[in-house]
Amino acid sequence: MKFTKMHGIGNDYVYVNCFRETVSNPEKAARFVSDRHFGIGADGMILIKPSDKADFFMEMYNADGGQGEMCGNGIRCVAKYVYDYGLTDKTRITVDTLSGIKYLDLHVQDGKVQTVCVNMGSPVLAPAKIPVVQDGEDCINQPIEVDGKVYHMTCVSMGNPHAVVYVDDAEQLELEKIGPLFENHERFPARINTEFVKLIDKKTLQMRVWERGSGETLACGTGACAVAVASVLNGMTEEEVTVKLLGGELQIRWDRTENAVYMTGPAAVVFDGEIAPELWMKRGCTEK
């Protein structure tokens, strides 16, 4: 099976062109390719498929094999793949996901996509739709007790559920300890992605993220969007901000007039490769 390893500011996935490859057991395949010792090494696997609703369909799996609805860094890499590898010559494309159709503008230089701006759609604030166990119409600056300490969270869904928590020092946070406690907290029926955020100024935020099913990652696009929305709702920032992550920076703009969040950032190819057929079939990952 041929694949391409790509990343969006360090958020790395294994991409499979399903116009020519067949993956019959993507949950198992995602666990295999994500393993950094016996596989390729990634935060998960993304399948690029045909769509009868949009130009392409993105099917995304986390490192634990669980399926995700949306991936902001991943969808930028999908855009780069389909253009750079000749599946389209358009610089404005649509990609269908489990969280709906997304609209992408590709910024091309010397025949290659350098950055992508994605219309991530409207933020979801209704607790039942995120989901989070919370009374009322939203979950803004609400207390939650984790490991005997009370934090205040703002919950937003950008296709994936996010809990945004503000801290004084994100760098020194014991994320390996606290991340799983948030992810599996009883307040989150479908688990949660948690962003731990430090406010730098009204235009700049710093964050670390613990993603459900993947652990700490270098970047999370939907998480950065959720952080930008949460920061506006809490009166901390302007509607256009730079979000600094471990792997790089994303530019996020929440257009409240049309209630759409726009994310702009880079996408990069790391390498192309091919998994030995006998190993791929032994793992039960394909019919070929």
Secondary structure per residue as TSV (DSSP state, phi and psi in degrees):
chain	resnum	aa	ss	phi	psi
A	1	M	-	360.0	126.8
A	2	K	E	-83.7	146.7
A	3	F	E	-148.5	167.4
A	4	T	E	-131.1	128.2
A	5	K	E	-90.2	126.0
A	6	M	E	-135.4	163.1
A	7	H	E	-147.9	150.6
A	8	G	E	-116.7	106.2
A	9	I	T	42.2	48.2
A	10	G	T	93.5	-13.1
A	11	N	E	-82.6	96.6
A	12	D	E	-102.0	139.8
A	13	Y	E	-137.0	157.6
A	14	V	E	-95.3	123.2
A	15	Y	E	-105.4	133.7
A	16	V	E	-122.0	127.6
A	17	N	E	-83.0	98.8
A	18	C	T	-82.8	9.1
A	19	F	T	-75.2	-18.8
A	20	R	T	-131.9	-13.0
A	21	E	-	-116.7	153.0
A	22	T	-	-119.2	124.6
A	23	V	-	-118.1	105.4
A	24	S	S	-86.3	-18.6
A	25	N	-	-132.7	74.6
A	26	P	H	-64.7	-30.7
A	27	E	H	-62.2	-46.5
A	28	K	H	-69.4	-40.5
A	29	A	H	-61.5	-40.7
A	30	A	H	-62.6	-41.8
A	31	R	H	-64.2	-40.3
A	32	F	H	-65.9	-53.6
A	33	V	H	-68.2	-27.0
A	34	S	H	-76.0	-21.7
A	35	D	-	-62.3	124.8
A	36	R	T	-85.6	-0.7
A	37	H	T	-110.7	-45.5
A	38	F	T	-106.1	-10.2
A	39	G	S	-115.1	-140.2
A	40	I	-	-94.7	-42.2
A	41	G	-	101.8	110.8
A	42	A	-	-169.6	168.8
A	43	D	S	-82.5	-5.2
A	44	G	E	160.3	-163.7
A	45	M	E	-133.9	140.4
A	46	I	E	-127.1	127.2
A	47	L	E	-100.7	131.5
A	48	I	E	-102.1	116.8
A	49	K	E	-127.1	163.2
A	50	P	-	-67.0	159.0
A	51	S	-	-142.4	141.5
A	52	D	S	-94.4	3.6
A	53	K	S	-113.5	-25.4
A	54	A	S	-143.1	-175.5
A	55	D	S	-67.0	-36.9
A	56	F	E	-148.1	163.4
A	57	F	E	-120.7	133.9
A	58	M	E	-108.0	122.9
A	59	E	E	-115.8	120.0
A	60	M	E	-119.4	137.0
A	61	Y	E	-129.6	138.6
A	62	N	E	-78.7	172.5
A	63	A	T	-63.5	-23.5
A	64	D	T	-88.8	3.9
A	65	G	S	92.4	-9.8
A	66	G	-	-72.8	141.9
A	67	Q	E	-84.1	135.4
A	68	G	E	-103.8	153.9
A	69	E	S	-80.1	-32.3
A	70	M	-	-159.7	151.9
A	71	C	-	-146.7	113.2
A	72	G	H	-66.0	-46.2
A	73	N	H	-68.7	-35.8
A	74	G	H	-65.4	-40.6
A	75	I	H	-70.5	-28.9
A	76	R	H	-65.2	-39.4
A	77	C	H	-69.2	-34.5
A	78	V	H	-58.8	-44.4
A	79	A	H	-61.0	-43.3
A	80	K	H	-64.7	-42.7
A	81	Y	H	-60.5	-51.3
A	82	V	H	-66.2	-28.5
A	83	Y	H	-82.2	-52.0
A	84	D	H	-64.4	-31.7
A	85	Y	T	-97.8	12.4
A	86	G	T	79.5	20.5
A	87	L	S	-82.7	-14.7
A	88	T	-	-155.6	156.4
A	89	D	-	-115.5	10.1
A	90	K	-	-85.1	146.3
A	91	T	S	-103.1	1.3
A	92	R	E	-130.1	116.3
A	93	I	E	-130.7	165.8
A	94	T	E	-118.8	141.3
A	95	V	E	-129.8	122.8
A	96	D	E	-83.8	141.0
A	97	T	E	-138.6	174.0
A	98	L	T	-67.3	-14.0
A	99	S	T	-104.7	17.4
A	100	G	E	108.3	178.0
A	101	I	E	-82.2	132.3
A	102	K	E	-112.1	146.9
A	103	Y	E	-110.5	127.7
A	104	L	E	-126.8	135.7
A	105	D	E	-109.7	124.2
A	106	L	E	-98.7	128.2
A	107	H	E	-101.1	111.2
A	108	V	E	-106.6	137.5
A	109	Q	E	-139.1	129.5
A	110	D	T	53.2	38.6
A	111	G	T	80.5	4.3
A	112	K	E	-128.1	144.7
A	113	V	E	-72.6	127.4
A	114	Q	E	-101.5	-49.3
A	115	T	E	-135.8	161.6
A	116	V	E	-136.6	135.0
A	117	C	E	-105.1	124.9
A	118	V	E	-115.4	128.4
A	119	N	E	-80.4	105.2
A	120	M	-	-84.5	-1.0
A	121	G	-	86.0	-166.6
A	122	S	-	-89.6	139.1
A	123	P	-	-68.7	143.5
A	124	V	B	-102.2	125.0
A	125	L	-	-114.2	-14.2
A	126	A	-	-67.2	122.1
A	127	P	G	-52.0	-42.5
A	128	A	G	-66.1	-25.4
A	129	K	G	-91.1	-11.5
A	130	I	T	-72.6	-51.8
A	131	P	T	-100.7	151.4
A	132	V	-	-145.1	142.8
A	133	V	-	-79.2	106.1
A	134	Q	-	-161.9	132.2
A	135	D	S	-74.6	155.1
A	136	G	S	97.8	-175.0
A	137	E	S	-88.2	-13.9
A	138	D	-	-154.1	179.1
A	139	C	-	-132.4	77.1
A	140	I	S	-110.8	121.1
A	141	N	S	54.6	48.4
A	142	Q	E	-102.1	143.7
A	143	P	E	-74.1	147.1
A	144	I	E	-145.8	134.7
A	145	E	E	-97.4	124.8
A	146	V	E	-133.3	121.5
A	147	D	T	54.1	41.5
A	148	G	T	80.5	2.4
A	149	K	E	-119.1	142.0
A	150	V	E	-94.6	123.2
A	151	Y	E	-111.6	165.8
A	152	H	E	-117.9	127.7
A	153	M	E	-123.6	152.2
A	154	T	E	-122.0	123.4
A	155	C	E	-104.1	133.7
A	156	V	E	-142.9	139.6
A	157	S	E	-107.4	130.3
A	158	M	S	-119.9	44.7
A	159	G	S	97.9	-31.7
A	160	N	S	-122.3	150.3
A	161	P	E	-80.3	137.4
A	162	H	E	-135.4	141.2
A	163	A	E	-115.8	120.0
A	164	V	E	-101.5	124.4
A	165	V	E	-125.5	131.0
A	166	Y	E	-94.9	134.9
A	167	V	-	-132.3	161.2
A	168	D	S	-78.4	-31.1
A	169	D	-	-144.3	98.1
A	170	A	S	-72.2	-30.1
A	171	E	T	-67.1	-35.5
A	172	Q	T	-91.6	2.9
A	173	L	-	-67.0	136.5
A	174	E	-	-82.5	76.8
A	175	L	H	-68.5	-33.5
A	176	E	H	-62.3	-27.7
A	177	K	H	-87.0	-48.2
A	178	I	H	-85.3	-28.4
A	179	G	H	-56.1	-52.3
A	180	P	H	-63.4	-28.3
A	181	L	H	-69.3	-37.2
A	182	F	H	-69.2	-48.1
A	183	E	H	-53.5	-41.3
A	184	N	T	-105.6	16.9
A	185	H	-	-65.4	146.6
A	186	E	T	-63.8	-16.9
A	187	R	T	-73.1	-11.9
A	188	F	-	-119.7	93.8
A	189	P	T	-60.3	-29.0
A	190	A	T	-109.9	21.5
A	191	R	-	66.0	178.4
A	192	I	-	-150.0	151.1
A	193	N	E	-95.3	134.3
A	194	T	E	-121.2	128.6
A	195	E	E	-107.3	128.0
A	196	F	E	-106.3	116.6
A	197	V	E	-122.8	137.4
A	198	K	E	-113.4	128.4
A	199	L	E	-80.4	122.4
A	200	I	E	-94.0	-50.7
A	201	D	E	-158.7	-172.7
A	202	K	T	-71.1	-6.6
A	203	K	T	-122.2	2.3
A	204	T	E	-140.9	133.7
A	205	L	E	-131.5	147.8
A	206	Q	E	-117.1	136.3
A	207	M	E	-143.3	152.7
A	208	R	E	-121.2	152.1
A	209	V	E	-133.1	138.8
A	210	W	E	-111.4	112.4
A	211	E	E	-96.2	136.1
A	212	R	T	-61.9	130.6
A	213	G	T	85.2	-11.3
A	214	S	T	-128.8	-20.2
A	215	G	E	82.1	-156.7
A	216	E	E	-72.3	132.3
A	217	T	E	-121.2	162.9
A	218	L	S	-72.3	-20.4
A	219	A	-	-162.4	156.2
A	220	C	-	-149.3	113.5
A	221	G	H	-68.0	-48.1
A	222	T	H	-64.6	-31.9
A	223	G	H	-66.2	-41.8
A	224	A	H	-63.3	-37.6
A	225	C	H	-65.0	-43.5
A	226	A	H	-62.3	-39.0
A	227	V	H	-63.2	-43.4
A	228	A	H	-62.4	-44.3
A	229	V	H	-63.8	-47.0
A	230	A	H	-60.6	-37.9
A	231	S	H	-69.8	-34.7
A	232	V	H	-68.1	-44.8
A	233	L	H	-61.9	-29.8
A	234	N	T	-91.7	6.3
A	235	G	T	70.1	27.4
A	236	M	-	-99.1	-29.4
A	237	T	S	-137.2	173.0
A	238	E	-	-81.5	178.1
A	239	E	S	-80.3	-12.9
A	240	E	E	-121.7	122.0
A	241	V	E	-138.2	160.6
A	242	T	E	-101.5	126.1
A	243	V	E	-107.3	118.5
A	244	K	E	-92.7	121.7
A	245	L	E	-116.3	172.4
A	246	L	T	-60.3	-32.2
A	247	G	T	-94.2	-6.4
A	248	G	E	153.2	-157.5
A	249	E	E	-124.5	147.7
A	250	L	E	-124.9	144.3
A	251	Q	E	-100.3	122.1
A	252	I	E	-121.8	132.3
A	253	R	E	-131.9	123.8
A	254	W	E	-100.7	104.7
A	255	D	E	-83.1	101.2
A	256	R	T	-76.3	-17.7
A	257	T	T	-65.3	-46.0
A	258	E	T	-100.2	0.9
A	259	N	T	52.0	52.9
A	260	A	E	-130.4	143.0
A	261	V	E	-105.9	126.2
A	262	Y	E	-109.2	130.6
A	263	M	E	-119.7	128.5
A	264	T	E	-123.4	131.8
A	265	G	E	-169.5	173.9
A	266	P	E	-84.2	167.0
A	267	A	-	-142.8	140.9
A	268	A	E	-140.3	143.5
A	269	V	E	-89.3	131.7
A	270	V	E	-92.4	-54.5
A	271	F	E	-166.9	160.6
A	272	D	E	-101.0	149.7
A	273	G	E	-156.6	179.2
A	274	E	E	-142.8	128.5
A	275	I	-	-83.9	134.4
A	276	A	-	-55.1	129.0
A	277	P	H	-54.7	-40.9
A	278	E	H	-67.3	-34.1
A	279	L	H	-71.3	-43.1
A	280	W	H	-61.2	-42.6
A	281	M	H	-73.7	-34.9
A	282	K	H	-61.6	-34.3
A	283	R	T	-77.4	-7.5
A	284	G	T	72.5	30.4
A	285	C	-	-99.0	-9.6
A	286	T	-	-151.4	158.9
A	287	E	-	-91.2	-13.4
A	288	K	-	-78.6	360.0
